[in-house]
Amino acid sequence: MRALQLDATHQPAAVREIPTPQPAAGEVLVRLHAAALNHRDVWIQLGQYAGIKLPCTLGADGSGEIVALGAGVTDLEIGAPVIIYPGVEWGDEQRAQGRSFRVLGMPDPGTFAEYSVVPAHYVRPRPAHLSWEQAAALPLAGLTAYRAAFKRAQVQLGERVLVTGVGGGVAQVAAQFCAARGAEVWVTSGDDDKLARALALPLGLRGGINYKTENWGRTLTKQAGGSFDVIIDSAAGASFDTLLDVAAPGGRIVFFGATLGNVPQLPTAKVFWKQLSILGSSMGSEQDFDDMLALVNEHQLVPVVDKVFPLAEGEAALRYLEAGQQLGKVVLTC
């Protein structure tokens, strides 16, 4: 089979022929039709990810059909269209992942390949209203967004929600999910064109602002009619202080990344005086995955796919994602 593999950091990923894996007991072989990129794939390639072990087939997100069953797998059928849970060994505790938890696609072989073997309990039926490419765009982004918004921040009907960096895949899905649950969703972006494009999408957004605008927090709260009950962020960094300013008393700030680095100083008085909750979130459990898929199916939600590349152009897809011009997910067809 063909697979997009990375042999070393700071090197191009290359498509090569490798043996097709075969399912062991309790596993299934999935013929992948599409696989979505995540920034994690780029960070691994750039040597900016913890615990890198190479060579490896990258990719955490995949959709395809089951073509072989390992011994003991009786509740799945050949030909069933599925998507794959993008984590490995979350553990039994729903509050947080166990020490063995990891993301599919390094060190475990990932989804940038024609075939993938996974434990049978990690596959779920592909939402019938989604194409292969749309389904592949959902797992990691959808799982991360769902847990951050609903398991950690507990977004409720009618609450005012701010999602920062709407150009990012997780942020975009989080905004879409919150709007589907009846929240009033506002967004930010550092790019006027991306912001305008996001607001034009059928995501249910109320409005947004460029966070590079002077006094953007004050301007946005005025536009929104008040401060925010929930803020969903992946940047952290020096801008975190403004998030404290725009949070409503008793509000919740949940962050699932720190693309701008650590928060340099945390003005604790703003936190305790406003009685804010600051929450961390990362990926999600298999139960979170099931709950996320239930939301997608209930509301017939469709993740945004920005651009599709063939597997043979996987390195070009990685460079496209690194350039940061996408609005929505970048997907490989396998």
C-alpha positions as CSV (number, residue, x, y, z in Angstrom):
1,M,0.0,0.0,0.0
2,R,1.0,3.6,-0.3
3,A,1.6,5.7,2.8
4,L,2.9,9.3,3.5
5,Q,5.8,8.8,5.9
6,L,8.2,11.0,7.7
7,D,11.7,9.7,8.4
8,A,13.2,12.6,10.2
9,T,12.3,16.1,11.4
10,H,12.9,19.1,9.1
11,Q,12.6,16.7,6.1
12,P,9.8,16.4,3.5
13,A,7.3,13.7,4.0
14,A,7.4,11.1,1.2
15,V,4.8,8.7,-0.3
16,R,6.2,5.2,-0.5
17,E,5.1,1.6,-0.8
18,I,4.9,-0.4,2.5
19,P,3.3,-3.7,3.4
20,T,-0.4,-3.6,3.9
21,P,-1.1,-4.3,7.6
22,Q,-3.4,-7.2,8.6
23,P,-5.8,-7.1,11.5
24,A,-5.0,-9.1,14.6
25,A,-7.6,-10.4,17.0
26,G,-10.0,-7.6,18.0
27,E,-8.9,-5.3,15.1
28,V,-10.3,-4.2,11.8
29,L,-8.6,-3.2,8.5
30,V,-10.0,0.0,7.1
31,R,-9.5,1.0,3.5
32,L,-9.1,4.8,3.9
33,H,-10.8,7.1,1.4
34,A,-9.9,10.4,3.1
35,A,-7.6,11.7,5.9
36,A,-7.5,15.2,7.3
37,L,-4.4,17.1,8.3
38,N,-3.9,18.8,11.7
39,H,-1.3,21.3,12.8
40,R,0.1,18.5,14.9
41,D,1.4,16.9,11.7
42,V,3.3,20.0,10.8
43,W,4.6,20.4,14.3
44,I,6.0,16.9,14.3
45,Q,7.7,17.6,10.9
46,L,9.2,20.8,12.3
47,G,10.4,19.0,15.5
48,Q,8.1,21.1,17.6
49,Y,6.2,18.3,19.3
50,A,7.0,16.3,22.4
51,G,8.1,12.6,22.3
52,I,8.8,12.4,18.6
53,K,9.5,8.9,17.4
54,L,10.3,8.4,13.7
55,P,9.9,7.1,11.1
56,C,6.2,7.0,11.1
57,T,3.1,7.4,9.0
58,L,1.4,10.6,10.0
59,G,-2.3,11.5,10.3
60,A,-4.9,11.2,13.1
61,D,-8.1,11.7,11.1
62,G,-9.5,9.2,8.7
63,S,-12.7,7.9,7.1
64,G,-13.1,4.7,5.0
65,E,-14.7,1.3,4.8
66,I,-14.0,-1.9,6.7
67,V,-12.4,-4.5,4.4
68,A,-11.2,-7.1,6.9
69,L,-12.1,-8.3,10.4
70,G,-9.7,-9.7,12.9
71,A,-10.6,-12.8,15.0
72,G,-13.4,-12.2,17.5
73,V,-14.9,-9.1,15.8
74,T,-18.5,-10.0,15.3
75,D,-20.4,-6.7,15.7
76,L,-19.0,-5.0,12.5
77,E,-19.4,-5.9,8.8
78,I,-17.2,-5.8,5.7
79,G,-18.0,-2.7,3.7
80,A,-19.3,-0.7,6.6
81,P,-18.4,3.1,6.2
82,V,-16.6,4.3,9.3
83,I,-14.6,7.1,10.8
84,I,-11.8,6.5,13.3
85,Y,-11.5,7.7,16.9
86,P,-8.2,9.7,16.7
87,G,-6.8,8.7,20.1
88,V,-5.2,5.6,21.6
89,E,-5.7,4.3,25.2
90,W,-7.6,7.2,26.8
91,G,-8.2,5.1,29.9
92,D,-11.1,4.5,32.1
93,E,-11.3,7.9,33.8
94,Q,-13.6,10.4,32.0
95,R,-12.1,13.4,33.9
96,A,-8.7,13.2,32.2
97,Q,-6.7,10.9,30.0
98,G,-4.4,8.2,31.4
99,R,-0.6,8.2,31.2
100,S,-0.6,5.9,28.2
101,F,-2.9,8.2,26.1
102,R,-1.5,9.3,22.7
103,V,-2.8,10.7,19.4
104,L,-3.0,8.4,16.4
105,G,-0.2,9.1,13.8
106,M,3.0,9.1,15.9
107,P,4.3,6.9,17.3
108,D,1.4,4.6,16.2
109,P,0.9,4.4,12.4
110,G,-1.5,7.0,11.2
111,T,-4.1,7.6,8.6
112,F,-2.1,9.1,5.7
113,A,-2.2,5.8,4.0
114,E,-4.4,3.6,1.8
115,Y,-5.1,1.2,4.7
116,S,-5.1,1.4,8.5
117,V,-5.4,-1.3,11.2
118,V,-7.2,-0.1,14.3
119,P,-8.9,-1.8,17.3
120,A,-12.5,-2.5,16.4
121,H,-13.8,-0.4,19.3
122,Y,-12.2,2.7,17.8
123,V,-14.3,2.8,14.7
124,R,-17.8,4.4,14.5
125,P,-20.4,4.6,11.7
126,R,-19.7,7.5,9.3
127,P,-22.4,10.1,9.6
128,A,-24.6,9.3,6.5
129,H,-24.9,12.9,5.5
130,L,-21.2,13.5,5.2
131,S,-18.9,12.7,2.3
132,W,-15.6,10.8,2.9
133,E,-13.7,14.1,2.9
134,Q,-16.2,15.8,5.3
135,A,-16.2,12.8,7.6
136,A,-12.4,12.7,7.7
137,A,-12.4,16.4,8.7
138,L,-14.3,15.7,11.8
139,P,-12.6,13.4,14.3
140,L,-9.8,15.2,16.0
141,A,-11.2,18.7,15.6
142,G,-14.7,17.7,16.5
143,L,-13.6,15.7,19.5
144,T,-11.4,18.5,20.9
145,A,-14.1,21.1,20.3
146,Y,-16.9,19.1,21.8
147,R,-15.0,18.3,25.0
148,A,-13.8,21.9,25.5
149,A,-17.2,23.4,24.9
150,F,-19.6,20.9,26.6
151,K,-17.7,18.7,28.9
152,R,-15.3,21.3,30.3
153,A,-17.0,24.7,29.8
154,Q,-20.5,23.4,30.0
155,V,-21.9,25.8,27.3
156,Q,-25.7,26.3,27.8
157,L,-28.6,27.4,25.6
158,G,-28.6,31.2,25.2
159,E,-25.2,31.8,26.6
160,R,-22.9,34.3,24.9
161,V,-19.8,32.5,23.7
162,L,-16.5,33.8,22.2
163,V,-14.4,31.5,20.1
164,T,-10.9,32.9,19.3
165,G,-9.0,32.2,16.1
166,V,-11.9,31.0,13.9
167,G,-9.5,30.2,11.1
168,G,-8.4,27.1,13.0
169,G,-10.1,23.8,12.5
170,V,-11.0,23.2,16.1
171,A,-12.1,26.7,16.7
172,Q,-14.4,26.6,13.7
173,V,-16.0,23.4,14.7
174,A,-16.4,24.6,18.3
175,A,-18.2,27.7,17.0
176,Q,-20.5,25.6,14.9
177,F,-21.2,23.2,17.7
178,C,-22.1,26.0,20.2
179,A,-24.3,27.7,17.7
180,A,-26.1,24.4,17.1
181,R,-26.8,24.1,20.8
182,G,-28.4,27.5,20.9
183,A,-25.6,29.7,22.1
184,E,-24.9,33.2,20.8
185,V,-21.5,32.8,19.2
186,W,-18.9,35.5,18.4
187,V,-15.5,34.9,16.9
188,T,-12.1,36.6,16.4
189,S,-9.4,36.3,13.8
190,G,-6.2,38.1,13.0
191,D,-7.0,38.2,9.3
192,D,-9.9,40.4,8.0
193,D,-10.4,38.2,4.9
194,K,-10.6,35.0,7.0
195,L,-13.0,36.7,9.4
196,A,-15.3,37.8,6.6
197,R,-15.2,34.4,5.0
198,A,-16.0,32.7,8.3
199,L,-18.9,35.0,8.9
200,A,-20.3,34.2,5.5
201,L,-20.3,30.4,6.2
202,P,-23.4,28.7,7.5
203,L,-22.0,28.3,11.0
204,G,-24.6,30.3,12.9
205,L,-22.2,33.1,14.0
206,R,-23.5,36.4,15.3
207,G,-20.4,38.4,14.4
208,G,-16.7,38.9,15.1
209,I,-13.7,41.2,15.2
210,N,-10.0,41.2,14.2
211,Y,-8.1,40.8,17.4
212,K,-5.3,43.0,16.0
213,T,-7.7,46.0,16.2
214,E,-6.9,48.4,19.0
215,N,-9.2,47.9,22.1
216,W,-10.8,44.9,20.3
217,G,-12.2,43.5,23.5
218,R,-14.1,46.6,24.4
219,T,-15.4,47.0,20.9
220,L,-16.5,43.4,20.6
221,T,-18.4,43.4,24.0
222,K,-20.2,46.5,22.9
223,Q,-21.2,44.8,19.6
224,A,-22.2,41.6,21.3
225,G,-24.3,43.5,23.9
226,G,-22.3,42.4,26.9
227,S,-19.4,40.3,28.1
228,F,-19.0,36.5,27.4
229,D,-20.2,33.6,29.6
230,V,-17.8,31.3,27.9
231,I,-14.5,31.9,26.0
232,I,-12.9,29.0,24.0
233,D,-9.3,29.7,23.2
234,S,-6.2,28.0,21.8
235,A,-3.7,30.8,21.7
236,A,-3.0,31.8,25.4
237,G,0.1,34.1,25.3
238,A,0.0,37.8,26.1
239,S,-3.5,38.2,24.7
240,F,-5.0,36.1,27.5
241,D,-5.3,39.2,29.7
242,T,-7.9,40.6,27.3
243,L,-9.9,37.4,27.6
244,L,-10.1,38.0,31.3
245,D,-11.4,41.5,30.6
246,V,-14.2,40.3,28.2
247,A,-15.3,37.4,30.4
248,A,-18.6,37.9,32.3
249,P,-18.6,37.6,36.1
250,G,-18.7,33.9,36.8
251,G,-17.6,33.1,33.3
252,R,-15.6,30.2,32.1
253,I,-12.5,30.3,29.9
254,V,-11.4,27.0,28.4
255,F,-8.2,26.6,26.4
256,F,-7.0,23.6,24.4
257,G,-3.7,25.0,23.1
258,A,-1.1,27.7,23.4
259,T,0.0,28.7,20.0
260,L,1.2,32.1,21.3
261,G,3.1,30.5,24.2
262,N,2.6,30.7,27.9
263,V,0.6,33.4,29.6
264,P,3.4,35.8,30.8
265,Q,1.5,37.1,33.8
266,L,-1.9,36.2,35.2
267,P,-3.6,39.1,37.0
268,T,-5.1,37.0,39.7
269,A,-7.3,39.8,41.0
270,K,-9.3,39.7,37.7
271,V,-9.8,36.0,38.2
272,F,-11.0,36.0,41.8
273,W,-12.9,39.2,41.8
274,K,-14.9,38.2,38.7
275,Q,-15.1,34.6,40.0
276,L,-13.9,33.2,36.8
277,S,-13.1,29.5,36.1
278,I,-10.1,28.8,33.9
279,L,-10.2,25.3,32.4
280,G,-7.8,23.2,30.4
281,S,-8.9,20.7,27.8
282,S,-7.3,18.3,25.4
283,M,-8.7,15.8,22.9
284,G,-11.4,13.6,24.5
285,S,-12.5,10.1,25.5
286,E,-14.4,7.6,23.4
287,Q,-17.5,8.7,25.2
288,D,-16.9,12.3,24.2
289,F,-16.4,11.0,20.6
290,D,-19.8,9.2,20.7
291,D,-21.5,12.3,22.2
292,M,-19.9,14.5,19.5
293,L,-21.2,12.3,16.7
294,A,-24.7,12.3,18.2
295,L,-24.6,16.1,18.0
296,V,-23.4,16.1,14.4
297,N,-26.1,13.6,13.4
298,E,-28.9,15.3,15.3
299,H,-28.2,18.7,13.7
300,Q,-26.8,17.3,10.4
301,L,-23.7,19.4,10.9
302,V,-21.1,19.6,8.1
303,P,-17.5,20.5,8.9
304,V,-15.9,23.0,6.5
305,V,-13.3,21.5,4.0
306,D,-11.0,24.1,2.6
307,K,-8.9,22.1,0.1
308,V,-8.4,18.5,-0.9
309,F,-5.1,17.1,-2.1
310,P,-4.4,13.6,-3.4
311,L,-2.2,11.4,-1.1
312,A,0.7,11.8,-3.7
313,E,0.7,15.5,-2.9
314,G,0.8,15.1,0.9
315,E,4.0,17.1,1.3
316,A,2.4,20.0,-0.6
317,A,-0.7,19.7,1.6
318,L,1.5,20.0,4.7
319,R,3.2,23.2,3.3
320,Y,-0.3,24.6,2.5
321,L,-1.4,24.1,6.1
322,E,1.8,25.6,7.5
323,A,1.3,28.7,5.4
324,G,-1.9,29.3,7.3
325,Q,-4.2,30.5,4.5
326,Q,-6.8,27.8,4.9
327,L,-10.3,28.3,6.3
328,G,-11.5,24.9,7.3
329,K,-9.8,21.5,7.1
330,V,-7.2,20.4,4.6
331,V,-7.9,16.8,3.5
332,L,-6.0,14.1,1.6
333,T,-7.9,11.6,-0.6
334,C,-6.3,8.1,-0.2
